Amino acid sequence: MTSAEEHPTVIDLTTPSIYLDGIPHDRFAEVRAMPGVMWHPYGDNGFWAVTRHREVAEVSKHPEVFSSAIGHTNLWDLEADALEARRSIIDSDAPDHTRLRRLVSRAFTPRNILVWEETARSIAGELLDDFIRQGGGNWVDMVAAPLPIRVILTILGVPVEDADFLVELSDYLIEGTTDKATLPADAFGNTTPLRLLPFNSPASHALFEYGERIGAERLAEPRNDLVTHLVLAEADGDRLSMTEYRNFFQLLVFAGNETTRTAMIHGGEAFATHPDQWSHLVNDHDLMDRAVDEVLRWSTPVLHMRRTTTRDTVLDGTEIAAGDKVVVWYASANRDPDVFDDPFSFDVTRAENPHFAFGGGGPHFCLGAFLARMEIRILFEEMLKRGLVLSREGEPVRAPSNFVHGVLSLDLGVLEGRVPTGGGG
């Protein structure tokens, strides 16, 4: 057995600036090689850094021991009133988590998501055609950012002309996970103390206000969209409270936009950097599902999630006390050589790929996983349709965040590509 006192070696995993050159895989490899689980100081206390695939799966599948509701799912601690104000489905345990998931899950079934496939295909085609016509450019601004936000806004029933504003708010939320926040506390007319807002950002206030206004409109005049489903969703006489609704709206805008965007950015970069892998997909379209999974493993859009122990436990021979913070590092688990052959190779032919892009399994498996897969698949299908071959034209500008594997800009060129007759997607 090992304990925090017996783990003198500490490898920094949290300083945001160390992510400016990408995920610090060398650091994670060192931690994976340590016996047991490493204690990582953070703030006034610290957390247990869970970096190996098997332990990430173990923590994720046992919410009765590793809670999402106690404390918070981010690294820092929150006071009780802040936790309740900011709590969403990802910060809940059963029975609250079960109730929330039951109320909204019907909207995220594969059958319901497939209704939006042609919408996603049309948007992807339009964006790629413009990208090809201009001979390339900033892949983030031209393709990867607008595609998922326009899709999720269409599904939500939000006016597409508001997409740029909501992307801006999402970017400010990410900024809240860095050490370079630029917004004043009263931005967007915010008067709420930042500690009560998700990501400690006044952009959360703006998203809350926006979501409440759209929700009120749908209560008055229901439509066939996801916001209407959320405000009217009912199970056994139970409905979402306004706080639950607005937290869910914000989560959908952020997760339905940012995480899929991140996967698409890294996917574009990976195929531009490894043209042989794009050739595999060009020559064998049956590799599409494997390619989507490999992009998700490679990108790992969300780098970590925190849990808190409900009781004394042991993880990989390490004694962990009740109330300790435990952080599962998906970014490390997705490069674990005990699970993935040649884990630092981008390989669209990879047959076994139990990645953690949508969480570690268990009850918190991402509700939007099917939607994200669908959007990424459609992007690649539309690239294939256009014979698009990407080239690297510069280094990515990365977000200094230890939470999201964010890229702010990425210049890619067009080696080959054609706009279909009529220009449609």
C-alpha positions in Angstrom: 0.0 0.0 0.0 1.1 3.6 -0.7 -0.1 6.9 0.6 0.4 10.6 -0.2 3.3 10.8 2.3 5.1 8.0 0.5 4.8 9.8 -2.9 7.4 12.5 -2.7 7.8 12.8 -6.5 5.3 15.3 -8.0 5.1 16.0 -11.7 3.1 19.1 -12.5 0.0 18.4 -14.6 -2.1 21.5 -14.0 -0.2 24.7 -14.9 -2.2 25.9 -17.9 0.9 27.1 -19.8 2.4 23.6 -20.1 -0.4 22.9 -22.5 0.6 25.6 -25.0 2.7 23.1 -26.9 0.0 20.4 -26.7 -0.7 17.7 -24.2 2.5 17.1 -22.1 2.6 13.4 -22.9 6.1 13.0 -21.5 4.8 14.1 -18.1 1.9 11.7 -18.2 4.1 8.9 -19.3 6.3 9.5 -16.2 3.2 9.5 -13.9 1.9 6.3 -15.5 5.2 4.6 -14.8 5.0 5.4 -11.1 3.7 2.7 -8.7 0.2 3.3 -7.4 -1.5 6.7 -7.9 0.4 10.0 -7.7 -0.6 12.7 -5.2 -0.7 16.1 -6.9 -0.7 19.3 -4.8 -3.2 21.8 -5.9 -4.3 25.0 -4.2 -4.6 24.5 -0.4 -4.8 20.7 -0.8 -4.5 18.5 -3.8 -5.8 15.4 -5.7 -4.9 11.9 -6.7 -3.9 11.9 -10.4 -5.4 8.8 -12.1 -3.5 8.4 -15.4 -3.7 4.7 -16.4 -6.5 3.3 -18.6 -7.6 0.6 -16.2 -7.9 3.0 -13.2 -9.7 5.7 -15.2 -12.3 3.0 -16.1 -12.4 1.8 -12.5 -13.2 5.3 -11.1 -15.7 6.1 -13.9 -17.7 2.9 -13.4 -18.1 3.3 -9.6 -19.9 6.6 -8.8 -21.0 5.2 -5.5 -17.3 5.5 -4.4 -16.1 8.3 -6.7 -18.8 10.9 -6.7 -19.5 13.7 -9.2 -21.8 15.5 -6.9 -19.6 16.0 -3.8 -17.4 19.1 -4.3 -17.3 19.6 -8.1 -16.1 18.0 -11.3 -13.4 20.7 -11.8 -10.2 20.8 -9.9 -11.0 23.5 -7.5 -13.5 23.3 -4.6 -16.7 25.3 -4.4 -18.8 26.5 -1.5 -22.1 24.9 -1.0 -24.2 27.7 -2.5 -21.9 27.9 -5.6 -22.1 24.2 -6.1 -25.9 24.2 -6.2 -26.0 27.3 -8.4 -23.6 25.7 -10.9 -24.7 22.1 -10.8 -25.6 20.4 -14.1 -26.1 16.8 -15.0 -22.4 16.1 -15.0 -22.1 17.4 -11.4 -24.8 15.0 -10.1 -25.0 11.4 -8.8 -28.0 9.1 -8.6 -30.9 9.6 -8.0 -30.6 13.2 -9.2 -28.4 12.2 -12.2 -30.8 9.4 -13.1 -33.8 11.8 -12.9 -32.1 14.4 -15.1 -31.0 11.9 -17.7 -34.4 10.3 -17.9 -36.0 13.8 -18.5 -33.7 14.6 -21.5 -32.3 11.4 -22.9 -35.2 10.8 -25.3 -34.0 13.7 -27.4 -30.5 12.2 -27.8 -31.4 8.7 -29.1 -29.7 7.7 -32.3 -33.0 7.7 -34.1 -33.8 11.3 -33.1 -30.2 12.5 -33.9 -30.3 10.9 -37.4 -33.2 13.3 -38.2 -30.5 16.0 -38.3 -28.0 14.2 -40.5 -28.9 16.0 -43.7 -28.8 19.4 -41.9 -25.3 18.6 -40.7 -24.3 17.4 -44.2 -25.6 20.6 -45.8 -23.7 22.8 -43.3 -20.5 20.8 -43.7 -20.7 21.0 -47.5 -21.2 24.7 -47.5 -18.3 25.4 -45.2 -15.9 23.0 -47.1 -16.8 24.6 -50.4 -15.9 28.0 -49.1 -12.7 26.6 -47.6 -11.7 25.1 -51.0 -12.7 28.2 -53.0 -10.4 30.3 -50.8 -7.5 27.8 -51.1 -7.5 27.0 -47.4 -7.1 29.2 -44.4 -7.9 29.1 -40.7 -9.5 25.6 -40.3 -10.9 26.6 -36.9 -12.8 29.7 -38.0 -13.7 28.4 -41.4 -14.8 24.8 -40.7 -14.3 23.3 -37.3 -15.9 26.0 -35.2 -19.0 26.9 -37.3 -20.0 23.4 -38.1 -20.9 22.0 -34.7 -22.3 25.3 -33.3 -24.6 25.7 -36.3 -25.7 22.0 -36.0 -26.4 22.2 -32.2 -28.2 25.6 -32.6 -30.4 24.2 -35.4 -31.3 21.2 -33.1 -31.9 23.5 -30.2 -34.0 25.8 -32.3 -31.8 28.8 -31.8 -31.5 31.4 -34.6 -28.4 30.5 -36.7 -27.5 34.2 -36.9 -26.7 34.0 -33.2 -24.0 31.4 -33.8 -21.1 33.8 -33.7 -22.2 35.3 -30.4 -22.6 31.8 -28.8 -19.2 30.7 -30.1 -17.8 33.9 -28.5 -19.4 33.0 -25.2 -18.0 29.4 -25.4 -14.5 30.8 -26.0 -14.8 32.9 -23.0 -15.9 29.9 -20.9 -12.7 28.1 -22.0 -10.8 31.2 -21.0 -12.2 30.6 -17.5 -10.1 27.4 -17.3 -6.9 29.3 -18.1 -4.7 31.8 -16.3 -5.5 34.5 -18.8 -9.1 35.5 -18.3 -9.8 38.9 -20.0 -13.4 39.6 -19.2 -14.3 42.1 -16.4 -16.7 40.6 -13.8 -19.5 42.9 -15.0 -19.2 41.9 -18.7 -22.6 41.2 -20.5 -24.3 43.1 -17.7 -23.4 40.4 -15.1 -24.1 41.3 -11.4 -23.7 37.7 -10.1 -20.6 36.9 -8.1 -18.2 34.9 -10.3 -17.9 32.1 -7.8 -21.6 31.3 -8.5 -21.1 31.1 -12.2 -19.8 28.1 -14.2 -16.2 28.5 -15.3 -16.1 31.6 -13.0 -17.1 33.6 -16.1 -19.6 36.4 -16.8 -20.1 34.6 -20.2 -22.1 32.1 -18.2 -24.4 34.8 -17.1 -24.9 35.8 -20.8 -25.6 32.2 -21.7 -28.1 31.8 -18.8 -30.0 35.0 -19.9 -30.0 33.8 -23.5 -31.3 30.4 -22.6 -34.0 31.7 -20.3 -35.3 34.0 -23.1 -35.4 31.3 -25.7 -37.0 28.9 -23.1 -39.7 31.4 -22.3 -40.5 31.9 -26.0 -40.9 28.1 -26.4 -43.1 27.8 -23.4 -45.4 30.4 -25.0 -45.1 29.0 -28.5 -43.8 25.4 -28.6 -41.9 24.2 -31.7 -40.4 21.0 -32.9 -36.9 21.7 -31.4 -34.7 20.7 -28.5 -35.4 23.8 -26.4 -39.1 23.0 -26.5 -38.3 19.4 -25.5 -36.3 20.7 -22.5 -38.8 23.2 -21.2 -41.7 20.7 -21.6 -40.0 17.4 -20.9 -41.9 15.5 -18.3 -41.5 12.1 -16.7 -43.9 10.9 -14.0 -45.1 14.4 -13.5 -41.5 15.7 -13.0 -40.0 18.6 -15.1 -36.8 20.5 -15.1 -36.6 23.5 -12.8 -35.5 26.8 -14.3 -32.0 26.4 -12.8 -31.7 22.9 -14.1 -32.9 24.0 -17.6 -30.5 26.9 -17.9 -27.5 24.8 -16.7 -28.5 22.2 -19.2 -28.8 24.8 -22.0 -25.4 26.1 -21.2 -23.9 22.5 -21.1 -25.5 21.8 -24.5 -24.1 24.9 -26.1 -20.6 24.4 -24.6 -20.3 20.6 -25.0 -22.2 20.4 -28.2 -20.0 23.0 -29.7 -16.6 23.1 -28.0 -15.8 19.4 -27.7 -16.8 18.4 -31.2 -15.0 21.5 -32.6 -11.9 20.4 -30.8 -12.1 16.9 -32.3 -12.6 18.3 -35.8 -9.6 20.7 -35.4 -7.3 17.9 -34.3 -8.7 15.6 -37.0 -7.9 18.1 -39.7 -4.4 18.7 -38.3 -3.8 14.9 -38.0 -4.8 14.2 -41.6 -2.7 17.1 -42.9 0.3 15.9 -40.9 -0.2 12.2 -41.7 -1.4 12.1 -45.4 -0.9 8.4 -45.5 -3.7 8.0 -43.0 -6.0 10.1 -45.2 -5.0 7.9 -48.1 -6.2 4.8 -46.2 -9.6 6.4 -45.8 -9.7 7.5 -49.4 -9.0 4.0 -50.5 -11.3 2.2 -48.1 -14.4 4.1 -46.9 -15.2 1.2 -44.7 -12.5 2.5 -42.3 -14.7 5.5 -41.5 -15.9 4.4 -38.1 -12.4 3.5 -37.1 -11.1 6.8 -38.3 -13.7 8.7 -36.2 -12.7 6.7 -33.1 -9.0 7.4 -33.8 -9.6 11.1 -34.2 -11.5 11.1 -30.9 -8.7 9.2 -29.1 -6.0 11.3 -30.7 -7.7 14.6 -29.8 -9.2 13.8 -26.3 -11.2 17.1 -26.3 -11.8 17.0 -22.5 -8.5 16.3 -20.7 -9.8 15.4 -17.3 -12.7 15.2 -14.9 -12.6 15.2 -11.1 -14.4 12.9 -8.7 -14.5 12.9 -4.8 -14.4 9.8 -2.7 -17.4 8.9 -0.6 -15.5 6.6 1.6 -12.0 5.2 2.3 -10.9 3.1 -0.7 -7.9 1.6 -2.4 -7.0 2.3 -6.0 -4.1 0.5 -7.6 -2.6 -0.3 -4.2 -2.9 3.3 -3.0 -4.9 4.2 0.1 -7.3 7.0 -0.7 -9.3 8.6 2.2 -12.9 9.6 2.2 -13.3 13.2 0.9 -10.2 13.1 -1.3 -10.3 14.5 -4.8 -9.5 12.1 -7.5 -8.9 13.4 -11.1 -9.2 11.0 -14.1 -6.9 12.1 -16.9 -8.4 10.9 -20.2 -5.6 12.5 -22.1 -3.2 10.1 -20.4 -5.4 7.0 -20.5 -5.8 7.4 -24.3 -2.1 7.0 -24.7 -1.7 4.1 -22.3 0.7 1.6 -24.0 -0.8 -1.3 -21.9 -4.0 -0.8 -23.9 -3.1 0.8 -27.2 -0.5 -0.6 -29.6 1.9 2.1 -30.6 -0.3 4.7 -28.8 1.6 7.8 -30.2 0.9 6.8 -33.8 -2.2 8.2 -35.5 -3.7 5.1 -37.1 -7.1 5.0 -38.7 -6.8 1.2 -39.2 -6.7 0.7 -35.4 -9.2 -2.1 -34.7 -9.2 -2.0 -30.9 -9.9 1.5 -29.6 -11.5 1.7 -26.2 -10.8 5.5 -25.9 -12.2 7.8 -23.3 -13.3 10.8 -25.5 -16.8 10.6 -24.1 -15.9 9.9 -20.5 -14.8 6.7 -18.9 -18.0 4.8 -19.3 -20.5 4.2 -16.5 -23.5 6.5 -15.9 -21.8 9.7 -17.1 -21.1 8.4 -20.6 -21.7 11.5 -22.8 -25.3 12.0 -23.8 -24.2 13.7 -27.0 -21.7 11.0 -28.1 -23.8 9.8 -31.1 -24.3 13.4 -32.2 -20.6 14.1 -32.1 -19.7 10.9 -33.9 -22.3 11.8 -36.6 -21.0 15.3 -37.2 -17.3 14.1 -37.4 -18.2 11.3 -39.8 -20.2 13.7 -42.0 -17.3 16.1 -42.1 -14.9 13.4 -43.3 -17.5 12.0 -45.8 -18.0 15.5 -47.3 -14.2 15.9 -47.5 -13.9 12.6 -49.4 -16.7 13.7 -51.7 -14.7 16.8 -52.6 -11.4 15.0 -53.0 -10.0 17.3 -50.3 -6.4 16.8 -49.3 -5.2 19.1 -46.5 -1.7 20.4 -45.9 -0.1 22.0 -42.8 0.6 25.6 -43.3 1.8 26.6 -39.8 1.7 25.6 -36.1 -1.5 25.6 -34.2 -2.2 28.4 -31.6 -3.3 26.5 -28.6 -5.4 27.5 -25.6 -3.5 27.5 -22.3 -6.0 25.2 -20.6 -5.6 22.0 -18.6 -9.2 21.1 -19.1 -10.0 21.5 -22.8 -7.6 20.4 -25.5 -8.4 23.7 -27.3 -6.9 25.2 -30.4 -7.5 28.9 -31.2 -6.3 28.9 -34.8 -4.8 26.4 -37.3 -3.8 27.3 -40.8 -4.4 24.4 -43.3 -4.0 24.5 -47.1 -5.7 22.7 -49.9 -3.4 20.4 -51.9 -6.4 18.9 -53.8 -10.1 19.7 -53.7 -13.0 20.5 -55.9 -16.4 22.1 -55.3 -19.2 19.8 -56.4 -21.3 20.9 -59.4 -23.8 23.4 -58.1 -21.7 24.1 -55.0 -24.0 22.2 -52.7 -23.0 19.8 -49.9 
